[in-house]
Amino acid sequence: MQREMVGILMALLSREKVKAGDLAKEFEISVRSVYRYVDKLAQIGLPVYAETGRYGGISMLDSYKLHSNYLTKEEMDRLVVCLDGFSLQDRTTKSAKDKILTLSNSRADCMLKSNQLVVHTQMSTEQLEAISTMQTCIAQTTVVKLGYSDDKGVQTTRDVEPYALVLKDNLWYAYCFCRLRQDFRFFKISRIMSAVATKEIFPARDYKVDPNTLGSNVDKVQRTKVKLLVESSASTHVAEWLGVHNLQQTDEGLVASAEMPFDDYLVRKILSFGKDVTVLSPRALKEQVVKETKLLLSNYK
């Protein structure tokens, strides 16, 4: 009885209004028992009251509620980690975790909930697993043992403290504090050979993710202003790639203009459009596309 009554109290503290039937289902008791526990809470002086009707429910006076800013986001995250690692994983533990997550999701500083942002991209199973591991360890502030191959092919194993996942120029990166280098680093997901979650919780550091610094410790990619002549048959696909605002009808025809990283991805992306996209500038990009086209043709001679 004590467990159910405490559970109902926590539910009323963290929620605006709860229907008796929902509480009965959550704690696997009868609706009659719910009202009996609510009466007991009222008898000990707690401002609990019930409203009948379609929009009714059981609630508590607002001044007594546990608001989301009672704990910091870091404190909430740490409580969730502690509950995950608690040896007794029963219904009460799960209920406590769910309530903390509910409070965390209601915070004003949570600008975008996970179900409001969906990113779908073609990636290998290994890359998806690396992202999943990073995402879990970011939420739980736990160290990741990382096997990594840098741009020169040098392979290392290091412990990192993950803080964020970054998508830039169609590539995923993990932003971590690297204990090997004793500094923050961007790690390209495609270069991660292994990512193993540990149980070691790391203390949060002050950090700021600046994607503009990408290139200082990963690929140093030169950006260039690209001008493309686009046939109408490819206009929709180019607009999806560069954005409709970067396409304009000119005397030359439909032209796409954008500043892009000058790398292999750009060359291959242009080649994927075949004859429907022609490089107008810069000359170096045009020459690189021609070179790659000749190499491609040589494979079929």
C-alpha positions in Angstrom: 0.0 0.0 0.0 2.8 2.4 0.9 4.5 1.9 -2.5 1.3 2.7 -4.4 0.5 5.7 -2.3 4.0 7.2 -2.8 3.7 6.5 -6.5 0.4 8.3 -6.8 1.9 11.2 -4.8 4.8 11.5 -7.2 2.5 11.4 -10.1 0.4 14.2 -8.8 3.5 16.3 -8.0 4.9 16.0 -11.5 1.7 16.2 -13.6 -1.0 18.8 -14.1 -4.0 16.5 -13.8 -4.4 12.7 -13.8 -7.4 10.5 -14.4 -8.1 7.9 -11.7 -8.4 5.2 -14.4 -4.9 6.1 -15.6 -3.5 5.9 -12.1 -5.2 2.6 -11.6 -3.8 1.1 -14.7 -0.3 2.5 -14.0 -0.1 1.0 -10.5 -2.2 -2.1 -11.2 -4.9 -1.3 -8.6 -8.6 -0.6 -8.8 -10.0 2.9 -9.3 -11.6 2.6 -5.9 -8.2 2.0 -4.3 -6.9 5.1 -6.1 -9.6 7.3 -4.5 -8.9 5.7 -1.1 -5.2 6.6 -1.4 -6.1 10.1 -2.5 -8.3 10.5 0.6 -5.4 9.4 2.8 -3.1 12.0 1.2 -5.8 14.7 1.8 -6.1 13.5 5.4 -2.5 14.2 6.1 -2.8 17.7 4.9 -1.8 17.6 1.2 -3.9 19.8 -1.1 -5.3 17.1 -3.3 -8.6 17.5 -5.0 -10.7 15.7 -7.6 -12.9 17.0 -10.4 -15.6 14.9 -12.0 -16.8 15.1 -15.6 -15.3 14.6 -19.0 -12.3 16.9 -18.3 -12.0 16.0 -14.7 -9.2 14.3 -12.9 -7.1 14.3 -9.7 -4.7 17.1 -9.2 -2.7 18.9 -6.5 -2.5 22.6 -5.7 0.1 24.1 -8.1 2.2 25.7 -5.3 2.9 22.2 -4.0 4.0 20.7 -7.3 7.5 19.6 -8.1 8.4 21.8 -11.1 10.9 20.9 -13.8 13.4 23.6 -12.7 13.6 22.1 -9.2 16.6 20.1 -10.5 19.0 21.1 -13.2 19.1 19.1 -16.4 22.5 17.7 -15.4 21.0 16.5 -12.1 18.1 14.9 -13.8 20.3 13.1 -16.3 22.5 11.9 -13.4 19.5 10.6 -11.5 18.4 8.6 -14.6 21.8 7.1 -14.9 21.7 6.1 -11.2 18.3 4.5 -11.6 19.5 2.6 -14.6 22.3 1.2 -12.6 20.2 0.4 -9.5 20.3 -3.3 -8.7 16.6 -3.5 -8.0 14.9 -3.0 -11.4 11.3 -3.3 -10.3 8.1 -1.4 -11.1 8.9 1.3 -8.6 12.4 2.0 -10.0 10.9 2.2 -13.6 8.1 4.5 -12.3 10.6 6.9 -10.7 12.8 7.0 -13.9 9.7 7.7 -16.0 8.7 10.6 -13.8 12.2 12.2 -13.9 12.2 11.9 -17.7 8.7 13.5 -17.8 10.1 16.4 -15.7 13.1 16.7 -18.0 11.0 16.7 -21.1 8.9 19.6 -19.8 11.8 21.9 -19.1 11.7 25.2 -21.0 15.4 24.9 -22.0 14.6 21.7 -23.9 14.1 23.4 -27.2 13.5 20.4 -29.4 12.4 17.0 -28.2 13.8 13.9 -29.9 10.5 13.0 -31.6 10.4 16.4 -33.2 13.6 15.9 -35.1 13.9 12.9 -37.4 17.1 12.4 -39.5 17.1 9.6 -42.1 20.3 8.9 -44.0 21.9 6.0 -45.8 24.6 4.6 -43.5 26.3 1.3 -42.8 25.2 -0.8 -39.9 28.6 -0.1 -38.2 28.1 3.6 -38.5 24.6 3.4 -37.2 25.8 1.4 -34.2 28.5 3.9 -33.5 26.0 6.8 -33.5 23.7 4.8 -31.3 26.5 4.1 -28.8 27.5 7.8 -28.8 23.9 8.9 -28.3 23.4 6.6 -25.3 26.7 7.6 -23.7 26.0 11.4 -24.3 22.7 11.0 -22.4 24.3 8.9 -19.6 27.6 10.9 -19.5 29.6 7.7 -19.7 33.0 7.2 -21.3 33.4 5.5 -24.7 36.4 3.4 -25.6 37.0 4.4 -29.2 38.9 2.6 -32.0 39.7 5.3 -34.6 41.5 5.6 -37.9 42.6 9.2 -38.7 42.9 10.8 -42.2 46.4 9.3 -42.6 45.2 5.8 -41.7 46.9 5.8 -38.3 44.8 3.7 -35.9 44.5 4.4 -32.2 42.5 3.3 -29.2 41.5 6.0 -26.8 38.9 6.9 -24.1 36.6 9.8 -25.0 33.9 11.7 -23.2 31.1 12.3 -25.7 29.1 15.6 -25.7 27.3 16.0 -29.0 26.6 14.5 -32.4 27.2 16.9 -35.3 25.9 16.7 -38.9 27.9 18.9 -41.3 28.1 18.8 -45.1 26.3 15.4 -45.1 28.9 13.9 -42.7 28.3 12.8 -39.1 30.8 13.7 -36.3 31.0 13.0 -32.6 32.2 15.9 -30.5 34.2 14.5 -27.6 36.8 15.3 -25.0 39.7 13.0 -26.0 41.7 11.8 -23.0 44.6 10.8 -25.2 45.0 14.4 -26.5 43.5 16.1 -23.5 41.4 18.3 -25.7 38.0 18.4 -27.4 38.0 16.8 -30.8 35.6 16.0 -33.7 35.6 12.4 -34.6 34.2 11.4 -38.0 31.7 8.6 -37.6 32.8 6.9 -40.8 36.3 6.5 -39.4 35.3 4.9 -36.1 36.3 1.3 -36.1 34.8 0.5 -32.8 32.8 2.3 -30.1 32.3 0.5 -26.8 30.3 2.0 -24.0 31.8 1.8 -20.5 30.2 2.2 -17.1 32.5 5.0 -16.1 30.6 8.3 -15.5 32.6 11.4 -16.4 32.2 14.9 -14.8 30.7 17.4 -17.2 33.1 19.9 -18.6 32.3 23.4 -20.0 32.2 23.2 -23.7 30.9 24.8 -26.9 30.4 23.0 -30.1 31.6 25.2 -33.0 31.1 23.3 -36.4 33.1 26.1 -38.1 36.3 24.6 -36.5 35.7 21.3 -38.3 38.8 20.8 -40.4 41.3 21.9 -37.7 41.6 18.4 -36.4 39.9 16.3 -39.1 39.8 16.9 -42.8 41.1 20.2 -43.9 38.7 20.9 -46.7 38.8 24.0 -48.8 35.5 25.7 -49.5 34.8 27.2 -52.9 32.0 29.1 -54.7 30.4 26.7 -57.1 28.4 27.6 -60.2 26.4 24.9 -62.0 24.3 24.9 -65.1 21.3 22.7 -64.4 18.9 21.1 -67.0 15.2 21.3 -66.1 15.1 17.5 -65.7 17.5 17.7 -62.7 16.2 21.0 -61.2 14.2 19.2 -58.5 17.0 17.1 -57.4 19.5 19.9 -57.3 17.0 22.1 -55.4 16.8 19.3 -52.8 20.6 19.2 -52.6 21.4 22.9 -52.5 18.1 24.5 -51.7 15.6 26.3 -54.0 17.0 29.7 -53.0 20.3 28.8 -54.7 18.7 28.3 -58.1 18.1 31.2 -60.4 16.9 31.6 -64.0 19.6 33.5 -65.9 20.5 34.3 -69.5 22.7 31.2 -69.4 19.8 29.0 -68.2 19.0 27.6 -64.8 22.0 28.2 -62.6 22.8 26.9 -59.1 25.2 28.8 -57.0 26.5 27.8 -53.6 29.7 27.8 -51.4 30.7 24.1 -51.0 33.6 22.1 -49.6 35.8 21.2 -52.6 36.3 17.5 -51.9 35.6 14.0 -53.4 32.0 14.1 -52.3 31.3 17.3 -54.3 32.9 15.8 -57.5 31.0 12.5 -57.1 27.7 14.3 -56.4 28.1 16.4 -59.6 28.9 13.2 -61.6 25.8 11.5 -60.3 23.7 14.0 -62.3 25.3 12.9 -65.5 24.8 15.3 -68.5 22.1 17.2 -66.6 24.5 19.3 -64.6 27.6 21.1 -66.0 30.2 22.9 -63.9 30.6 26.6 -65.0 33.1 27.5 -62.3 35.6 27.2 -60.7 37.9 25.9 -63.4 39.7 23.6 -60.9 36.4 21.8 -60.1 35.6 21.5 -63.8 39.0 20.0 -64.5 38.5 17.5 -61.6 35.1 16.4 -62.9 36.7 15.9 -66.4 39.5 13.9 -64.9 37.2 11.7 -62.9 35.0 11.1 -65.9 38.0 10.0 -68.0 39.1 7.6 -65.2 35.5 6.2 -65.1 35.5 5.7 -68.9 38.9 3.9 -68.8 37.3 1.2 -66.6 35.0 0.3 -69.5 37.5 0.1 -72.3 
